[in-house]
């Protein structure tokens, strides 16, 4: 992946999701979370504000998080 520019496939706009997710590899290839955020044209100081603005159901409950981590460990 090119560290200078993050490329989004043209067919990416075809889904119904409001938010785009990125893999850990894409984030690390950009130079880490802050560098990745900068390359997207975002202000890193606004990360917490933007997270707080998300609806409560956008996050896992503690039980869901534990189940997701358990599933991840089991499938490696």
N, C-alpha and C positions, 0 to 999 in steps of 0.2 A: 504494500500500500504506500502510496506517495505521501510523505510526511508534510508536504507543503499544501496539499489540497485534498479535502475529503470529497470523494466522488459518490454521489447517490445515483443508483441506476434509474433510468428513465421510467421504467415500469413501476417504480416505487410508489408513485402517486395513485396506483390502482387499488390499493387496499382501503378499508374503511376505518383504520385506526387513526386517531388524532396525533399520537406520539410515535416517533420513530425510535426504535431501540438499536443500540450498537453493541457489538461483541467486545469482550475485554481485549482481544487482539487488535481491533480497530482503535480502541482508546489508547492502548499502550504504543501502537505504531505512530500515533500522533504525538507522542511524547508525554503521556500521562493525562489524568483527568483535567487539570487546569489548562494545559496546552491544547487538549482536544476541545474544550469549551471555547478557548480563544479562537481556534481555527473555525469554529462554527459561527463566529461573529458575536458571541455572547459575552457578557461581563461576568467573570467568575465571582465577583462580590454579590451577585444576585442569585446564586445557587440556592441558598437557604430560603430566600424570599419566594422563589419560584416553587420550591418543594412544599413550603407551607401553604401555597395557593392551590395545590392539588387537592381534589376531593379525598375524603377519608378512605373511600373504597378503592383508591388507587394503590394502596399499600397492603401488604400481607398482614394478617393478624399474627400474633406470636405463634399460634398453633400452626397456621399455614406456612410460616417461615420455617418452623422446625420440620414440618413434613417435607417441604421443598428441599431443605438441606439433606434430610435423610435420603430422599429419593436420589439426589445428586450423588451422594456418597456411594449408594448402592449400584448406580449405573456406570460408575467409572471403571 
